[in-house]
Amino acid sequence: MTTTDAQPRSRFANWLLEDAGEHYSQIQGPMAKKAPKEHQHSWWKVMCLTGVDYFSTLGYQPGIAALAAGVLSPLATVVLVALTLLGALPVYRRVARESHDGGGSIAMFANVLPKWWGKIFILVLLGFAATDFTITMTLSAADGAAHIVENPYVPGFLHDQNMTITLVLLALLAAVFLKGFSEAIGIAVSLVGAYLALNLVVAVVGIVKVLQAPHLVTDWSHLLTAKHGNVVAMIGVALLVFPKLALGLSGFETGVAVMPQIKGSPADTKEYPRTRINGTRKLLTTAALIMSGFLIVTSFITTILIPEKEFEAGGQANGRALAYLAHEYLGNGFGTVYDVSTIAILWFAGASAMAGLLNLVPRYLPRFGMAPEWARQIRPLVLVFGLVSFGITWYFDASVDAQGAAYATGVLVLITSAAMAVTISASRQKQHTRVLGFGVVSLIFVYTTIDNIIEKPAGLHLAILFVLAIIVVSFASRVRRAFELRAVEVIFDEKACRMIDQLAERGEIRIVTHDIADGRSPGEYAEKEADQRRESHIPDGEPILFLEVIVKDPSEFSTTLNVTEVDVEDYHILEVEAAAVPNCIASILIAIRDRTGQCPHVYFEWTEGNPLVNLARFMFFGEGEVAPVTREILRRAIPRRSQRPHVHVDS
């Protein structure tokens, strides 16, 4: 189709807008710029890619658990592990089956919630997802900075420079994506392998130290009894403090997002890629088991071996409990190696989150018409997310503890939405036992989310800012793009092609628009034809073709137009389903022009009612001020009047 002439751009603009973002959903490895299908990997390698986010929480989770639960940290961690294995894991194994293209739980809702309320709900979920991924970047960078400043070999002038170091790490992260990043899998495998091996050494040494000093366990058990009385009270308190440990659930949404990178089988079908689904389930299960084992062991040894005051703000174990043990029991040399490994995986967890944002935003917003054109490009988005992460770091003063609530809010809302999505899926398939199980899990996560928000509302406040920003930008973009040609493709069936070609051979192609709500009786078409011939001066001998647009879902934006020809006695009608009437008519007219080489004529009646109300109806319901809007769409799409289809409106 003919479009407006492109304006020349500066060298900077050409560099900034170099990479089109239309293929984000097909990217192999979130950091890769291109996505050749042959670059897929075994599930365990892909597990390492999602593991840089999931496993990196070991860097700060034991410390956060100690602050939240105190001496009950090990028991509270057991509750976390139980919900991970019995709640989150089954939920996301189901998500992997239902959304095997990497769309995750948000895609599941997008498929069952049509029209505007569904779109708004998706935008809200995107806001919480943006909170989750952005805080992953800032919190991980802040924790990496904490490991740097606490290392004894670091020069003194860097001590207490957490803010500066965090901003530098975030700037380096943005620079990597501005330059271009590929082969993420290989780097992730190396980082995760080294990091887990070092954590295993620290965990084993910690267990040995605990066994060598049994009095520490005795003191801990006495303290438990003194503070909480009996076992029932301990379990009750552990359940109450569990929401504060929700960071240990991060990584599941990323786990399903990387599904397209798992190597499939030639025998798999596009509708149900069994090998990829099974690989994702292995990925999720293995990662959850590894993480659960580490969480239980590390929460126990850190609680027993580290003085309580060291977990508090300013303490040497704050945000780096395992690093504290590595330096304390294995020496500063090993501790420094552990710090370097931790800093690397925390920084790379930010890269994984950035890649998640770069995949997530273009996957939905352009489809809804709710993103500016530059949102289809990688580099402008990197700059935006980089600036946002700078602002969040400044707001939270690069504090790991302060960002924990916002991170937990994003994580919990996504997991809660996933649990609700699979519950709805099981209900639609009449799987009553699964509905009950997933429903219970959903209620648990709803409680956990609400408790987390009540305890630390700062996380919700930040998420609301993200949600509002996304909604405002989205609707502003939708209004701005309202007058675009929104057809992905116009496809005429065989009868429609034959009718259009016959009209072109006989002379002018004249199309009369007809509202199907007015009726489809022969008498209605006869009256409409008579009115248009009289008002628009169409010669009696000239054949006409009626065009009827059925608005199915006005909240959609870009759609494929399948045009069919139907006959009502001697009257020939082109029928099509679309999201908006004027845009659809303009696209069909241009398609007819391109097919026949003739500029067709289209005839409208004036729309009754308030023009502003009709314009609002067009924006939100795809109807309304049809004639002038169609003409404006054609004018913007085709600057040369001689190439533009002719628009007529009766008096």
VEXBANU-32287 format. One record per residue (C-alpha): chain; x, y, z. Coordinates in Angstrom, 1 decimal. Example, Ala and Ser with C-alpha at 12.3 -4.5 7.8 and 13.67 -1.06 7.14 Angstrom:
2
R,mol,px,py,pz
R,A,12.3,-4.5,7.8
R,A,13.7,-1.1,7.1
//
This chain:
651
R,mol,px,py,pz
R,A,0.0,0.0,0.0
R,A,1.1,3.5,-0.6
R,A,2.3,5.4,2.4
R,A,3.6,8.9,3.2
R,A,7.1,9.7,2.2
R,A,9.7,9.1,5.0
R,A,11.4,12.1,6.5
R,A,15.2,12.0,6.4
R,A,16.7,11.1,9.8
R,A,20.0,12.1,11.5
R,A,22.8,9.6,11.9
R,A,22.0,9.3,15.6
R,A,18.3,8.6,14.8
R,A,19.4,6.0,12.2
R,A,21.6,4.3,14.8
R,A,18.9,4.5,17.5
R,A,16.2,3.0,15.3
R,A,18.4,0.5,13.6
R,A,16.8,-2.7,14.9
R,A,13.1,-3.3,14.2
R,A,11.2,-4.8,17.1
R,A,8.6,-6.7,15.2
R,A,10.3,-10.0,15.8
R,A,10.8,-9.8,19.6
R,A,8.4,-12.6,20.3
R,A,10.6,-14.8,18.1
R,A,14.0,-13.9,19.7
R,A,16.1,-16.9,20.5
R,A,17.8,-16.0,23.7
R,A,16.4,-12.8,25.1
R,A,19.7,-11.0,24.5
R,A,20.0,-12.1,20.8
R,A,19.4,-9.5,18.1
R,A,18.3,-12.2,15.5
R,A,16.4,-15.4,16.0
R,A,17.5,-18.2,13.6
R,A,15.5,-21.3,14.4
R,A,18.5,-23.5,14.5
R,A,20.0,-21.7,17.5
R,A,18.1,-23.6,20.1
R,A,19.4,-25.5,23.1
R,A,18.9,-28.3,25.5
R,A,16.5,-27.6,28.3
R,A,19.3,-27.6,31.0
R,A,21.2,-24.9,29.2
R,A,18.1,-22.8,28.9
R,A,17.6,-23.4,32.6
R,A,20.8,-21.6,33.2
R,A,19.5,-18.6,31.3
R,A,16.5,-18.3,33.6
R,A,18.7,-19.3,36.5
R,A,20.7,-16.2,36.4
R,A,17.5,-14.5,37.7
R,A,16.2,-17.4,39.9
R,A,19.5,-18.6,41.4
R,A,21.0,-15.1,41.9
R,A,18.4,-14.5,44.7
R,A,20.7,-16.7,46.9
R,A,22.9,-13.6,47.0
R,A,20.3,-11.8,49.2
R,A,17.5,-14.2,50.1
R,A,19.0,-15.7,53.3
R,A,19.7,-12.2,54.6
R,A,16.2,-11.0,53.8
R,A,14.7,-14.2,55.5
R,A,16.8,-13.5,58.6
R,A,15.6,-9.9,58.8
R,A,12.0,-10.9,58.3
R,A,11.7,-14.0,60.4
R,A,14.7,-13.8,62.8
R,A,15.4,-17.2,64.5
R,A,12.4,-18.6,62.6
R,A,14.1,-18.1,59.3
R,A,14.8,-21.8,58.6
R,A,11.1,-22.8,59.4
R,A,9.8,-19.9,57.3
R,A,12.0,-20.9,54.5
R,A,10.6,-24.5,54.6
R,A,7.1,-22.9,54.2
R,A,8.4,-21.0,51.2
R,A,9.9,-24.2,49.7
R,A,6.6,-26.1,50.3
R,A,4.6,-23.4,48.4
R,A,7.2,-23.4,45.7
R,A,7.0,-27.1,45.1
R,A,3.3,-27.6,45.8
R,A,2.0,-24.3,44.5
R,A,4.1,-22.3,42.1
R,A,5.7,-25.2,40.3
R,A,2.4,-27.0,39.4
R,A,0.9,-23.7,38.3
R,A,3.8,-22.9,35.9
R,A,4.0,-26.4,34.6
R,A,0.4,-25.9,33.4
R,A,1.3,-22.4,32.0
R,A,4.1,-24.1,30.0
R,A,1.5,-26.4,28.4
R,A,-1.1,-23.6,27.8
R,A,1.2,-20.9,26.6
R,A,4.1,-22.7,24.8
R,A,5.1,-19.7,22.7
R,A,6.7,-18.0,25.7
R,A,3.8,-15.6,26.4
R,A,3.4,-16.8,29.9
R,A,0.4,-16.2,32.1
R,A,-0.3,-12.8,30.6
R,A,-0.9,-14.4,27.2
R,A,-3.3,-16.9,28.8
R,A,-5.4,-13.9,30.0
R,A,-5.1,-12.2,26.6
R,A,-6.7,-15.2,25.0
R,A,-9.7,-15.4,27.3
R,A,-10.4,-11.7,28.1
R,A,-11.5,-10.0,24.9
R,A,-12.5,-6.4,24.2
R,A,-11.5,-3.3,26.2
R,A,-11.8,-4.7,29.7
R,A,-9.5,-7.5,28.7
R,A,-7.0,-5.1,27.2
R,A,-7.0,-2.9,30.4
R,A,-6.5,-5.9,32.5
R,A,-3.5,-6.9,30.4
R,A,-2.1,-3.4,30.7
R,A,-2.3,-3.6,34.5
R,A,-0.5,-7.0,34.5
R,A,2.1,-5.5,32.2
R,A,2.6,-2.7,34.8
R,A,3.3,-5.3,37.5
R,A,5.5,-7.2,35.2
R,A,7.5,-4.1,34.4
R,A,7.8,-3.5,38.2
R,A,9.1,-7.1,38.6
R,A,11.7,-6.9,35.8
R,A,12.8,-3.3,36.5
R,A,13.3,-4.0,40.2
R,A,15.2,-7.1,39.3
R,A,17.7,-4.9,37.6
R,A,18.0,-2.3,40.3
R,A,17.9,-4.7,43.3
R,A,20.4,-7.0,41.7
R,A,22.7,-4.1,40.8
R,A,22.4,-2.8,44.4
R,A,23.2,-6.1,45.9
R,A,26.2,-6.4,43.5
R,A,27.4,-3.0,44.8
R,A,27.0,-4.3,48.4
R,A,29.3,-7.2,47.6
R,A,31.8,-4.9,46.1
R,A,32.0,-2.3,48.9
R,A,32.2,-5.0,51.6
R,A,35.1,-6.9,50.0
R,A,38.3,-6.3,52.1
R,A,40.5,-5.9,49.0
R,A,38.4,-3.0,47.6
R,A,40.0,0.4,47.9
R,A,38.8,2.5,50.8
R,A,37.5,5.3,48.6
R,A,34.8,3.0,47.2
R,A,33.3,2.2,50.7
R,A,29.9,3.7,51.2
R,A,29.7,4.4,47.4
R,A,26.8,2.0,46.9
R,A,24.8,4.5,44.9
R,A,27.6,5.3,42.5
R,A,28.6,1.7,41.9
R,A,24.9,0.6,41.4
R,A,24.4,3.3,38.8
R,A,27.7,2.3,37.0
R,A,26.5,-1.3,36.9
R,A,23.1,-0.3,35.5
R,A,24.9,2.0,32.9
R,A,27.1,-0.9,31.8
R,A,24.0,-3.1,31.5
R,A,22.3,-0.5,29.2
R,A,25.5,-0.1,27.2
R,A,25.6,-3.9,26.5
R,A,22.2,-3.8,25.0
R,A,22.8,-0.6,23.1
R,A,25.9,-2.3,21.6
R,A,24.0,-5.6,21.0
R,A,24.1,-8.8,22.9
R,A,24.2,-12.4,21.7
R,A,25.2,-15.9,22.8
R,A,23.5,-15.4,26.2
R,A,23.1,-19.1,26.8
R,A,26.9,-19.9,26.9
R,A,27.6,-17.0,29.3
R,A,24.6,-18.0,31.5
R,A,25.8,-21.7,31.7
R,A,29.3,-20.6,32.8
R,A,28.0,-18.1,35.4
R,A,25.4,-20.4,36.9
R,A,27.7,-23.4,37.0
R,A,30.4,-21.5,38.8
R,A,28.0,-19.7,41.1
R,A,26.2,-22.9,42.2
R,A,29.5,-24.7,42.7
R,A,30.8,-21.9,44.9
R,A,27.5,-21.9,46.9
R,A,27.8,-25.6,47.3
R,A,31.2,-25.2,48.9
R,A,30.0,-22.5,51.2
R,A,26.9,-24.6,52.1
R,A,29.0,-27.7,52.9
R,A,31.5,-25.8,54.9
R,A,28.7,-24.1,56.8
R,A,27.1,-27.5,57.7
R,A,30.5,-28.8,58.9
R,A,30.9,-25.7,61.1
R,A,27.5,-26.3,62.6
R,A,28.2,-29.9,63.3
R,A,31.5,-29.0,64.9
R,A,29.7,-26.6,67.3
R,A,26.5,-28.3,68.4
R,A,26.1,-25.8,71.2
R,A,25.1,-23.2,68.6
R,A,22.1,-25.4,67.5
R,A,21.2,-25.9,71.1
R,A,21.3,-22.1,71.8
R,A,19.2,-21.5,68.7
R,A,16.6,-24.1,69.7
R,A,16.4,-22.6,73.2
R,A,15.9,-19.1,71.7
R,A,13.1,-20.5,69.5
R,A,11.3,-21.9,72.5
R,A,11.8,-18.8,74.5
R,A,10.5,-16.5,71.8
R,A,7.6,-18.6,70.3
R,A,6.7,-21.2,72.9
R,A,5.6,-24.4,71.1
R,A,5.8,-25.8,67.6
R,A,2.3,-24.8,66.7
R,A,3.0,-21.2,67.5
R,A,6.3,-21.4,65.5
R,A,4.4,-22.7,62.4
R,A,1.8,-20.0,62.8
R,A,4.4,-17.3,62.9
R,A,6.3,-18.8,60.0
R,A,3.1,-18.7,57.9
R,A,2.5,-15.1,58.9
R,A,6.0,-14.0,57.9
R,A,6.0,-16.0,54.7
R,A,4.9,-13.1,52.4
R,A,8.1,-11.3,53.4
R,A,10.1,-14.1,51.9
R,A,8.3,-14.1,48.5
R,A,11.5,-13.0,46.7
R,A,12.5,-16.7,46.7
R,A,9.6,-17.3,44.2
R,A,11.1,-15.2,41.5
R,A,12.2,-16.7,38.2
R,A,9.1,-18.8,37.3
R,A,7.7,-16.2,34.9
R,A,11.1,-16.0,33.2
R,A,11.2,-19.8,33.1
R,A,8.2,-19.9,30.8
R,A,9.2,-16.8,28.8
R,A,12.3,-18.6,27.5
R,A,10.4,-21.6,26.2
R,A,11.0,-20.8,22.5
R,A,14.7,-21.3,23.1
R,A,14.3,-25.0,24.1
R,A,15.2,-27.4,21.3
R,A,12.1,-29.2,20.0
R,A,11.6,-32.3,17.9
R,A,10.8,-32.6,14.2
R,A,7.8,-34.6,15.2
R,A,6.3,-31.8,17.2
R,A,3.5,-29.7,15.9
R,A,3.2,-25.9,16.1
R,A,-0.1,-26.3,17.9
R,A,1.4,-28.6,20.6
R,A,5.3,-28.8,20.7
R,A,5.4,-31.7,23.1
R,A,9.2,-31.9,23.3
R,A,9.5,-28.2,24.1
R,A,6.8,-28.4,26.7
R,A,8.3,-31.4,28.4
R,A,11.7,-29.7,28.3
R,A,10.2,-26.6,30.0
R,A,8.7,-28.7,32.7
R,A,12.0,-30.3,33.4
R,A,13.6,-26.9,33.5
R,A,11.1,-25.6,36.0
R,A,11.2,-28.7,38.2
R,A,15.0,-29.0,38.3
R,A,15.5,-25.3,39.0
R,A,12.8,-25.4,41.8
R,A,14.4,-28.5,43.4
R,A,18.0,-27.0,43.2
R,A,16.8,-23.7,44.6
R,A,14.7,-25.3,47.3
R,A,17.7,-27.3,48.6
R,A,19.9,-24.3,48.7
R,A,17.4,-22.1,50.4
R,A,16.7,-24.6,53.2
R,A,20.4,-25.2,53.9
R,A,21.6,-21.6,53.6
R,A,18.8,-20.2,55.7
R,A,19.8,-22.7,58.5
R,A,23.5,-22.1,58.4
R,A,23.3,-18.4,58.1
R,A,20.8,-18.2,61.1
R,A,23.1,-20.4,63.2
R,A,26.5,-19.0,62.3
R,A,25.9,-15.3,61.8
R,A,25.2,-12.9,64.7
R,A,21.8,-11.3,64.4
R,A,23.1,-7.7,64.3
R,A,25.1,-8.4,61.2
R,A,21.9,-8.9,59.2
R,A,20.7,-5.4,60.0
R,A,21.3,-2.3,57.9
R,A,25.0,-1.5,58.0
R,A,25.9,-5.0,59.1
R,A,28.5,-7.0,57.2
R,A,25.9,-9.7,56.3
R,A,23.2,-7.3,55.2
R,A,22.3,-8.4,51.6
R,A,25.3,-10.8,51.5
R,A,24.9,-13.5,54.1
R,A,26.6,-16.3,52.2
R,A,29.4,-14.0,51.2
R,A,29.9,-13.2,54.9
R,A,30.3,-16.9,55.6
R,A,32.7,-17.4,52.6
R,A,35.0,-14.7,53.9
R,A,34.6,-15.8,57.6
R,A,35.4,-19.5,57.1
R,A,37.2,-19.8,53.8
R,A,39.4,-16.7,53.8
R,A,39.4,-13.5,51.9
R,A,40.8,-15.1,48.8
R,A,38.0,-17.6,48.4
R,A,35.6,-14.9,49.6
R,A,36.7,-12.5,46.9
R,A,36.2,-15.2,44.2
R,A,32.7,-15.8,45.6
R,A,32.1,-12.0,45.5
R,A,33.2,-11.8,41.9
R,A,30.9,-14.7,41.0
R,A,28.0,-13.2,42.9
R,A,28.5,-9.8,41.4
R,A,28.6,-11.3,37.9
R,A,25.5,-13.4,38.2
R,A,23.6,-10.5,39.9
R,A,24.6,-8.2,37.1
R,A,23.6,-10.8,34.5
R,A,20.2,-11.2,36.3
R,A,19.7,-7.6,35.4
R,A,20.5,-8.4,31.8
R,A,17.9,-11.2,31.9
R,A,15.3,-8.8,33.2
R,A,16.2,-6.2,30.6
R,A,15.7,-8.8,27.9
R,A,12.4,-9.7,29.4
R,A,11.2,-6.2,29.1
R,A,12.4,-5.9,25.6
R,A,10.4,-9.0,24.7
R,A,7.4,-8.2,26.8
R,A,6.5,-4.6,25.8
R,A,6.6,-5.2,21.9
R,A,4.7,-8.5,22.3
R,A,1.5,-6.8,23.5
R,A,1.5,-3.0,23.1
R,A,2.0,-2.8,19.3
R,A,-0.6,-5.5,18.9
R,A,-3.1,-3.3,20.8
R,A,-2.0,-0.2,18.9
R,A,-0.8,1.1,22.3
R,A,2.8,1.8,21.7
R,A,4.6,4.6,19.8
R,A,6.5,3.6,16.8
R,A,9.9,3.8,18.6
R,A,8.6,1.2,21.0
R,A,9.2,-1.4,18.3
R,A,12.9,-0.6,18.4
R,A,15.5,-2.1,20.9
R,A,17.7,0.9,21.6
R,A,15.1,3.5,22.5
R,A,13.5,1.0,24.9
R,A,16.9,0.3,26.5
R,A,17.4,4.0,27.1
R,A,13.9,4.4,28.6
R,A,14.3,1.4,30.9
R,A,17.8,2.5,31.8
R,A,16.6,6.0,32.8
R,A,13.8,4.4,34.8
R,A,16.2,2.1,36.6
R,A,18.4,5.1,37.5
R,A,15.4,6.9,39.0
R,A,14.3,3.9,41.0
R,A,17.8,3.4,42.3
R,A,17.9,7.0,43.4
R,A,14.5,6.8,45.0
R,A,15.5,3.7,47.1
R,A,19.0,5.0,47.8
R,A,20.4,1.8,46.2
R,A,19.1,-0.2,49.2
R,A,18.5,-3.9,48.8
R,A,16.2,-4.1,51.8
R,A,14.1,-1.1,50.7
R,A,13.5,-2.5,47.2
R,A,12.5,-5.9,48.5
R,A,8.8,-5.0,48.9
R,A,8.5,-3.6,45.4
R,A,10.2,-6.7,44.0
R,A,8.0,-9.0,46.0
R,A,4.8,-7.1,44.9
R,A,5.7,-7.6,41.2
R,A,6.6,-11.3,41.7
R,A,3.5,-12.1,43.7
R,A,1.1,-10.4,41.4
R,A,2.5,-12.3,38.4
R,A,2.4,-15.6,40.2
R,A,-1.1,-14.9,41.5
R,A,-2.3,-14.1,38.0
R,A,-0.7,-17.3,36.7
R,A,-2.5,-19.3,39.4
R,A,-5.8,-17.6,38.5
R,A,-5.2,-18.2,34.8
R,A,-4.6,-21.9,35.2
R,A,-7.7,-22.1,37.5
R,A,-9.8,-20.5,34.7
R,A,-8.2,-22.9,32.2
R,A,-9.0,-25.9,34.3
R,A,-12.6,-24.7,34.7
R,A,-13.1,-24.2,31.0
R,A,-11.9,-27.7,30.4
R,A,-14.2,-29.0,33.3
R,A,-11.3,-30.5,35.3
R,A,-13.0,-30.1,38.7
R,A,-10.2,-31.6,40.8
R,A,-7.6,-29.3,39.3
R,A,-9.9,-26.3,39.7
R,A,-10.1,-27.0,43.4
R,A,-6.3,-27.5,43.7
R,A,-5.4,-24.4,41.6
R,A,-8.1,-22.4,43.4
R,A,-6.6,-23.1,46.8
R,A,-3.1,-22.1,45.4
R,A,-4.7,-18.9,44.0
R,A,-6.2,-18.0,47.4
R,A,-2.9,-18.6,49.1
R,A,-1.1,-16.3,46.7
R,A,-3.9,-13.7,46.9
R,A,-3.5,-13.6,50.7
R,A,0.3,-13.4,50.3
R,A,0.1,-10.6,47.9
R,A,-2.4,-8.6,50.0
R,A,-0.3,-9.2,53.2
R,A,2.8,-8.0,51.4
R,A,1.1,-4.9,50.2
R,A,-0.4,-4.1,53.6
R,A,3.0,-4.6,55.3
R,A,5.0,-2.6,52.8
R,A,2.8,-0.5,50.6
R,A,5.7,1.1,48.9
R,A,5.9,-1.8,46.5
R,A,2.3,-1.2,45.4
R,A,2.8,2.5,45.1
R,A,5.7,1.9,42.6
R,A,3.7,-0.7,40.7
R,A,0.7,1.7,40.4
R,A,3.1,4.3,38.9
R,A,4.2,1.7,36.3
R,A,0.6,0.7,35.6
R,A,-0.5,4.4,35.2
R,A,2.4,5.2,33.0
R,A,1.7,2.2,30.7
R,A,-2.0,3.0,30.5
R,A,-1.5,6.7,29.8
R,A,1.2,6.1,27.2
R,A,-0.9,3.2,25.7
R,A,-4.1,5.2,25.2
R,A,-2.2,8.3,24.0
R,A,-0.6,6.1,21.4
R,A,-3.9,4.5,20.5
R,A,-5.4,7.9,19.8
R,A,-2.4,9.1,17.9
R,A,-2.4,6.0,15.7
R,A,-6.2,5.9,15.2
R,A,-5.9,7.2,11.7
R,A,-3.5,4.6,10.4
R,A,-4.2,1.8,7.9
R,A,-4.5,-1.0,10.4
R,A,-4.9,-4.0,8.1
R,A,-2.2,-6.6,8.3
R,A,-3.4,-8.0,5.0
R,A,-6.5,-7.8,2.8
R,A,-7.6,-11.1,1.4
R,A,-10.5,-11.3,-1.1
R,A,-12.2,-14.7,-1.6
R,A,-12.7,-16.0,-5.2
R,A,-16.2,-14.6,-5.7
R,A,-15.1,-11.1,-4.4
R,A,-12.1,-11.1,-6.8
R,A,-14.3,-12.1,-9.7
R,A,-16.8,-9.4,-8.9
R,A,-14.2,-6.7,-8.5
R,A,-12.5,-7.6,-11.8
R,A,-15.8,-7.6,-13.6
R,A,-16.6,-4.1,-12.3
R,A,-13.1,-2.9,-13.3
R,A,-13.6,-4.2,-16.9
R,A,-17.0,-2.4,-17.2
R,A,-15.7,1.0,-16.1
R,A,-15.8,2.8,-12.7
R,A,-15.8,0.7,-9.5
R,A,-18.5,2.1,-7.3
R,A,-18.9,0.9,-3.7
R,A,-21.8,1.9,-1.4
R,A,-21.3,1.4,2.3
R,A,-24.2,-0.2,4.2
R,A,-24.8,-0.7,7.9
R,A,-25.8,-4.3,8.5
R,A,-27.8,-3.1,11.5
R,A,-30.3,-1.5,9.0
R,A,-31.2,-5.0,7.7
R,A,-30.3,-7.3,4.9
R,A,-33.6,-7.5,3.0
R,A,-33.7,-6.9,-0.8
R,A,-36.0,-4.0,-0.1
R,A,-33.4,-2.4,2.2
R,A,-30.7,-2.7,-0.5
R,A,-33.1,-1.3,-3.1
R,A,-33.9,1.7,-1.0
R,A,-30.2,2.3,-0.3
R,A,-29.3,2.1,-3.9
R,A,-32.0,4.5,-5.0
R,A,-31.0,7.0,-2.3
R,A,-27.3,6.9,-3.4
R,A,-28.1,7.1,-7.1
R,A,-30.3,10.2,-6.5
R,A,-28.1,12.0,-3.9
R,A,-24.7,11.1,-5.3
R,A,-25.7,11.3,-9.0
R,A,-24.7,7.7,-9.8
R,A,-25.9,6.9,-13.4
R,A,-28.6,4.3,-13.6
R,A,-26.6,2.0,-15.8
R,A,-23.6,1.9,-13.5
R,A,-23.3,-1.3,-11.4
R,A,-22.6,-0.8,-7.7
R,A,-21.2,-3.1,-5.0
R,A,-22.3,-2.9,-1.4
R,A,-19.7,-3.0,1.4
R,A,-20.6,-4.1,5.0
R,A,-18.2,-4.1,7.9
R,A,-19.0,-6.1,11.0
R,A,-17.1,-4.8,14.1
R,A,-16.2,-7.9,16.1
R,A,-13.7,-6.6,18.7
R,A,-13.0,-2.8,18.6
R,A,-10.2,-3.1,21.1
R,A,-8.1,-5.0,18.6
R,A,-5.8,-2.9,16.4
R,A,-4.1,-4.6,13.5
R,A,-6.1,-7.4,11.9
R,A,-6.2,-9.4,8.7
R,A,-9.2,-8.5,6.6
R,A,-10.9,-11.5,5.0
R,A,-13.4,-10.1,2.5
R,A,-16.1,-12.4,1.2
R,A,-18.8,-11.7,-1.5
R,A,-22.4,-12.6,-0.7
R,A,-25.5,-12.2,-2.8
R,A,-29.0,-11.1,-1.7
R,A,-31.1,-11.7,-4.8
R,A,-29.6,-9.4,-7.4
R,A,-27.5,-7.3,-5.0
R,A,-23.8,-8.1,-4.5
R,A,-22.2,-7.4,-1.1
R,A,-18.7,-7.5,0.2
R,A,-18.7,-8.6,3.8
R,A,-15.8,-8.4,6.2
R,A,-15.1,-8.5,10.0
R,A,-12.8,-5.8,11.4
R,A,-11.9,-3.8,14.5
R,A,-12.8,-0.4,13.1
R,A,-15.1,0.5,10.2
R,A,-13.3,3.5,8.6
R,A,-9.8,1.9,8.7
R,A,-11.2,-1.3,7.2
R,A,-12.9,0.6,4.4
R,A,-9.8,2.6,3.6
R,A,-7.7,-0.6,3.5
R,A,-10.1,-2.4,1.2
R,A,-10.3,0.6,-1.2
R,A,-6.6,0.7,-1.5
R,A,-6.4,-3.0,-2.0
R,A,-9.0,-2.8,-4.8
R,A,-7.0,0.1,-6.3
R,A,-3.8,-2.0,-6.2
R,A,-5.5,-5.0,-7.7
R,A,-7.3,-3.2,-10.6
R,A,-5.2,-0.1,-11.2
R,A,-8.3,2.0,-10.8
R,A,-9.2,4.4,-8.0
R,A,-12.6,3.2,-6.7
R,A,-15.4,5.5,-5.6
R,A,-17.0,5.0,-2.2
R,A,-20.4,6.4,-1.1
R,A,-21.4,7.2,2.4
R,A,-24.4,8.8,4.2
R,A,-23.7,11.5,6.8
R,A,-23.7,10.1,10.4
R,A,-26.4,11.5,12.6
R,A,-25.6,12.9,16.1
R,A,-22.9,15.0,17.8
R,A,-19.6,14.9,15.9
R,A,-17.5,14.7,19.1
R,A,-19.6,11.8,20.4
R,A,-19.3,10.1,17.1
R,A,-15.5,10.6,17.1
R,A,-15.3,9.0,20.6
R,A,-17.4,6.1,19.3
R,A,-14.9,5.6,16.6
R,A,-12.0,5.7,19.0
R,A,-13.4,3.1,21.4
R,A,-16.0,1.2,19.4
R,A,-14.7,1.3,15.8
R,A,-17.8,3.1,14.5
R,A,-19.2,6.6,14.5
R,A,-17.9,9.4,12.2
R,A,-17.2,7.0,9.4
R,A,-17.1,9.1,6.2
R,A,-14.8,11.9,7.3
R,A,-12.5,9.5,9.2
R,A,-12.2,7.2,6.2
R,A,-11.3,10.2,4.0
R,A,-8.7,11.4,6.6
R,A,-7.1,7.9,6.8
R,A,-6.8,7.8,3.0
R,A,-5.4,11.4,3.0
R,A,-2.7,10.4,5.5
R,A,-1.9,7.1,3.8
R,A,-1.8,8.5,0.2
R,A,-0.4,12.1,-0.1
R,A,-1.1,12.3,-3.9
R,A,-4.7,13.0,-4.6
R,A,-4.5,11.4,-8.0
R,A,-3.7,8.1,-6.4
R,A,-6.4,8.3,-3.7
R,A,-9.8,6.5,-3.8
R,A,-12.7,9.0,-4.2
R,A,-14.9,9.5,-1.1
R,A,-18.5,10.8,-1.7
R,A,-21.0,11.8,1.0
R,A,-24.7,12.4,0.2
R,A,-26.4,15.6,1.3
//
